Amino acid sequence: MDFLFDYGLFLAKIATVVIAIVSILVLAKGLSGRHGTQKGELEVTDLTEQYKNTVHQLESHLFDKPLLKAREKAEKKAEKEKNKERQSEIKKAAKAGDLSHVREPRLFVLDFHGSIDAREVSALREEVTAVLAVAMEGDEVLLRLETGGGMVHGYGLASSQLDRLKSAGIKLTISVDKVAASGGYMMACVADKIISAPFAVVGSIGVIAQLPNFNKLLKKNDIEFEQITAGEFKRTLTMFGENTDKAREKFQVEIEETHDLFKNFIEDHRPELDLEKVATGEHWFGKQAHELGLVDEIGTSDDFITHACKDREVLGVRYVQRKKLAEKLAGATGEAADNLLLKWISRGQRPIV
């Protein structure tokens, strides 16, 4: 009897803890929904200053103090003369009423590490908007791109964000250090110049959709699945129902149409490409991609940025989204499981590039 009493008390404690956790999550979800999407903030990093500090730090271990002191004196003198000339230019420009050409050209560095649903586009659009607000003639944007592609609508929007820079007359360079395949190449082809590391994965101009089907398993266990739709092709392939040849044919047509749109988009931005040769769904390493015309230059983003730091101001621009209270309380495990389920379902109904 004592055992049953203790066991019942134990279960009551467990139930209390579970109810408390669920209540907190529900409350947090309600609060986050009430306040709407929380804004993030823009982080700007002076990469030129970082580069100079790195060089000076290393040189302090390589050269003796008299040499360093003499060079520092010479650099200060040169900087003073440069500032004097600059002040003179600013005064002349102010008199003429046009200060737009006074400052030196800048390089803005953005990063895009894409997921399958391209959720990072929300930060990219903020970064692009910020750059467009301050960019002047002669400025350039470098996007360090890393993604294996994903959902068509997500990467289509990401490409459109980059096209905003092109439309504003700002030179856009995209660097691929590791991978820019499929939807990643959809983004990359918008650039004026694509740089690729020798062994970076580039290309894969193709479309795929796949999903498991549990219909036979359900039938085996006498489980019925019902699906009600309006419109003949509201749903083609399904995870739980019995798929038909007609549904498969329709879905294949949709995949082919998406592939055609993908190829047309690339042809608009890189008309010199032999699409029959490169739009087969294959991927290539950087050097092969260079030979095929998929990229313009072999190199890394580090080389590009280091070279730019020597003669212009280089600024890293990053938009950081603040997490909602519900996301913090729910924890990474629950969020990961939820995202996995959404991806699983979406893959079967939406093509992946």
C-alpha positions in Angstrom: 0.0 0.0 0.0 2.9 2.3 0.9 4.5 1.5 -2.5 1.3 2.5 -4.4 1.1 5.8 -2.3 4.7 6.7 -3.1 4.3 5.8 -6.7 1.2 7.9 -7.0 3.0 10.8 -5.4 5.9 10.4 -7.8 3.5 10.5 -10.8 1.8 13.6 -9.4 5.2 15.4 -9.1 6.0 14.4 -12.7 2.6 15.7 -13.9 3.1 18.9 -12.0 6.5 19.6 -13.6 5.2 18.8 -17.1 2.1 21.0 -16.6 4.4 23.8 -15.4 6.7 23.6 -18.4 3.8 23.5 -20.9 2.2 26.5 -19.2 5.5 28.5 -19.4 5.9 27.6 -23.1 2.2 28.5 -23.9 2.7 31.8 -22.0 5.9 32.6 -23.8 4.3 31.8 -27.1 1.4 34.1 -26.3 3.7 36.9 -25.3 5.9 36.6 -28.4 2.8 36.5 -30.7 1.4 39.6 -28.9 4.5 41.6 -29.4 5.0 40.4 -33.0 8.4 40.0 -34.7 11.2 41.5 -32.7 13.6 43.6 -34.7 17.3 42.9 -34.8 20.2 45.2 -35.2 22.9 46.0 -37.7 26.5 45.1 -36.8 29.2 46.9 -38.7 32.9 45.7 -38.5 35.8 47.7 -39.8 37.7 44.9 -41.6 40.4 47.3 -42.8 41.3 48.2 -39.2 41.3 44.5 -38.3 43.7 43.8 -41.1 46.0 46.6 -40.2 46.0 45.5 -36.5 46.9 42.0 -37.5 49.8 43.1 -39.7 51.1 45.5 -37.0 50.9 42.7 -34.4 52.9 40.3 -36.5 55.5 42.9 -37.5 56.1 43.8 -33.8 57.5 40.3 -33.5 59.5 40.4 -36.7 61.3 43.8 -36.7 63.3 45.6 -34.0 62.0 48.7 -32.2 64.1 51.4 -33.9 62.8 50.2 -37.4 59.2 50.1 -36.2 59.5 53.5 -34.6 60.9 55.1 -37.8 58.2 53.5 -39.9 55.5 54.6 -37.6 56.8 58.1 -37.8 56.8 58.0 -41.6 53.2 56.6 -41.6 52.0 59.3 -39.3 53.5 62.0 -41.5 52.0 60.5 -44.7 48.6 60.2 -42.9 48.8 63.9 -41.8 49.5 65.0 -45.4 46.7 62.8 -46.7 44.2 64.3 -44.2 45.4 67.8 -45.1 44.7 67.1 -48.8 41.3 65.5 -47.9 40.3 68.6 -45.9 41.0 70.7 -48.9 38.9 68.5 -51.1 36.0 68.6 -48.7 36.1 72.4 -48.5 36.0 72.6 -52.3 33.2 70.1 -52.6 31.2 71.9 -49.9 31.5 75.1 -51.8 30.3 73.4 -54.9 27.4 71.8 -52.9 28.3 68.2 -53.8 30.0 66.0 -51.2 29.0 62.7 -52.8 32.4 62.2 -54.5 34.6 63.2 -51.5 34.9 59.9 -49.7 36.9 57.0 -51.0 35.1 54.0 -52.4 34.1 51.3 -49.9 33.7 47.6 -50.0 30.8 46.2 -48.1 31.1 42.5 -47.1 28.0 40.4 -46.6 27.6 36.8 -45.6 24.9 34.3 -46.7 25.1 30.8 -45.2 21.9 29.4 -46.6 19.6 26.7 -45.1 17.1 24.6 -47.1 14.3 27.1 -46.7 16.6 30.1 -47.2 15.3 31.7 -43.9 18.5 33.8 -43.9 17.0 36.0 -46.6 15.2 38.0 -43.9 18.7 39.2 -42.7 20.0 39.6 -46.2 17.1 42.0 -47.1 18.0 44.2 -44.1 21.7 44.2 -45.0 21.0 45.1 -48.7 18.6 47.9 -47.6 21.2 49.3 -45.3 23.9 49.3 -48.0 21.6 50.9 -50.5 20.9 53.7 -48.0 24.5 54.8 -47.8 26.3 53.5 -51.0 27.8 55.9 -53.4 29.3 55.7 -56.9 32.4 53.5 -56.8 31.3 51.4 -53.9 31.2 47.6 -54.2 29.6 44.7 -52.4 31.2 41.3 -51.8 28.9 38.5 -50.8 30.5 35.4 -49.2 28.1 32.7 -50.3 27.8 29.2 -48.8 24.8 27.0 -49.5 23.8 23.8 -51.2 20.4 25.3 -52.3 16.9 24.6 -51.2 13.3 25.8 -51.8 12.7 27.7 -55.0 10.7 30.5 -53.5 13.2 31.2 -50.8 16.2 31.3 -53.1 14.3 33.2 -55.7 13.7 35.9 -53.1 17.4 35.9 -52.1 18.4 36.3 -55.7 15.9 39.2 -56.0 17.5 40.9 -53.0 20.9 40.8 -54.8 19.3 42.1 -57.9 18.4 45.2 -56.0 22.1 46.0 -55.7 22.6 45.5 -59.4 19.6 47.7 -60.2 21.1 50.5 -58.1 24.3 50.4 -60.1 26.4 48.9 -57.3 29.1 46.4 -58.4 28.4 42.9 -56.9 31.0 40.3 -56.5 30.2 36.8 -55.1 32.8 34.6 -53.6 32.3 30.8 -53.1 34.8 29.3 -50.7 33.0 26.0 -50.1 29.7 25.5 -51.9 27.2 27.4 -54.0 25.1 24.7 -55.7 21.6 24.7 -57.2 19.7 27.6 -55.4 23.1 28.9 -54.4 24.2 29.2 -58.0 20.8 30.9 -58.7 22.0 33.6 -56.3 25.6 33.6 -57.6 24.7 34.1 -61.2 23.3 37.6 -60.4 26.8 38.9 -59.6 29.0 40.9 -61.9 31.8 38.6 -61.0 31.9 35.1 -59.4 35.1 34.0 -57.5 35.5 30.4 -56.6 38.0 28.5 -54.5 39.7 25.7 -56.6 37.7 22.9 -54.8 34.5 24.7 -54.0 31.3 22.9 -55.3 29.6 25.0 -58.0 26.6 24.4 -60.3 24.0 21.6 -59.9 21.5 23.5 -62.1 18.7 21.1 -61.6 15.5 20.5 -59.6 14.6 17.7 -57.2 11.6 16.7 -55.1 11.3 13.5 -53.0 9.2 12.2 -50.2 8.5 8.8 -48.5 5.1 7.1 -49.0 3.6 5.2 -46.0 0.4 4.1 -47.8 1.3 0.3 -47.8 2.3 0.5 -44.2 -1.0 2.1 -43.2 -3.0 -0.5 -45.2 -1.1 -3.3 -43.5 -2.1 -2.0 -40.1 -5.7 -1.3 -41.2 -5.3 2.5 -40.9 -7.3 4.6 -43.3 -6.1 7.9 -44.6 -8.5 10.5 -45.9 -7.7 13.6 -47.9 -10.2 16.1 -49.2 -9.3 18.6 -51.8 -11.0 21.0 -54.2 -9.3 21.3 -57.6 -8.0 18.3 -59.6 -4.3 19.0 -58.8 -4.5 20.7 -55.4 -2.4 17.8 -54.2 -0.4 15.6 -56.5 1.9 13.3 -54.6 1.1 12.5 -51.0 3.0 10.9 -48.1 0.1 8.8 -46.8 -2.4 8.3 -49.6 -2.1 6.1 -52.7 -0.2 7.9 -55.5 -1.5 7.6 -59.0 0.4 7.7 -62.4 -1.6 10.8 -63.3 -0.4 12.5 -60.1 3.2 11.5 -60.9 3.0 12.8 -64.4 1.6 16.1 -63.3 4.3 16.5 -60.6 7.0 15.7 -63.2 5.6 18.4 -65.5 5.8 20.9 -62.6 9.4 19.8 -61.9 10.3 20.4 -65.6 8.6 23.8 -65.6 10.6 24.8 -62.6 13.8 23.6 -64.2 13.0 25.7 -67.3 12.4 28.8 -65.2 15.8 28.1 -63.5 17.6 27.8 -66.8 16.0 31.0 -68.2 17.0 32.9 -65.1 20.6 31.9 -65.5 20.6 32.6 -69.2 19.4 36.2 -68.5 22.3 36.8 -66.2 25.0 34.7 -67.9 24.0 34.5 -71.5 27.4 33.1 -72.6 26.9 29.8 -70.7 26.2 26.6 -72.7 23.1 25.6 -70.7 22.7 22.3 -72.5 26.1 21.4 -71.1 25.8 22.8 -67.6 22.1 22.5 -66.7 22.1 18.7 -66.2 21.9 18.8 -62.4 25.6 18.0 -62.1 28.0 19.9 -59.9 31.6 20.8 -60.6 34.7 21.9 -58.5 35.9 25.4 -58.9 38.5 24.9 -61.5 36.1 22.8 -63.7 33.4 25.5 -63.2 35.9 28.1 -64.3 36.6 26.2 -67.6 32.9 25.9 -68.2 32.3 29.6 -67.6 30.2 29.1 -64.4 32.6 31.3 -62.5 34.9 34.1 -63.6 38.0 33.7 -61.4 39.7 31.2 -59.1 40.5 32.6 -55.7 39.1 33.0 -52.1 37.2 35.7 -50.3 40.3 36.1 -48.1 42.4 37.1 -51.1 39.8 39.5 -52.3 39.3 41.2 -48.9 43.0 41.4 -48.1 43.7 43.1 -51.4 40.8 45.5 -50.9 42.0 46.5 -47.4 45.2 47.9 -48.9 43.6 50.8 -50.8 40.0 51.2 -49.5 37.8 51.0 -46.5 36.3 47.5 -46.1 33.2 47.1 -43.8 31.5 43.9 -42.8 27.8 44.3 -42.5 25.7 41.8 -40.6 22.1 42.0 -39.5 21.5 40.1 -36.2 17.9 39.0 -35.4 17.0 38.9 -31.7 15.4 35.6 -30.7 11.9 35.6 -29.4 11.3 34.6 -25.8 9.4 31.5 -26.9 12.3 30.3 -29.0 14.7 30.6 -26.1 12.4 28.7 -23.7 11.5 26.0 -26.2 15.1 25.1 -26.6 17.1 23.9 -29.6 15.8 20.4 -29.5 12.1 21.2 -30.0 12.9 23.7 -32.7 15.1 21.3 -34.6 12.4 18.6 -34.5 9.8 21.1 -35.7 12.0 22.3 -38.5 12.8 18.7 -39.5 9.1 17.8 -39.8 8.4 21.0 -41.9 11.3 20.2 -44.2 10.2 16.6 -44.6 6.6 17.7 -45.6 7.7 20.6 -47.8 10.2 18.6 -49.8 7.4 16.4 -51.1 5.2 19.3 -52.3 7.7 22.0 -53.3 10.7 21.5 -55.7 14.2 22.0 -54.4 16.9 23.8 -56.4 
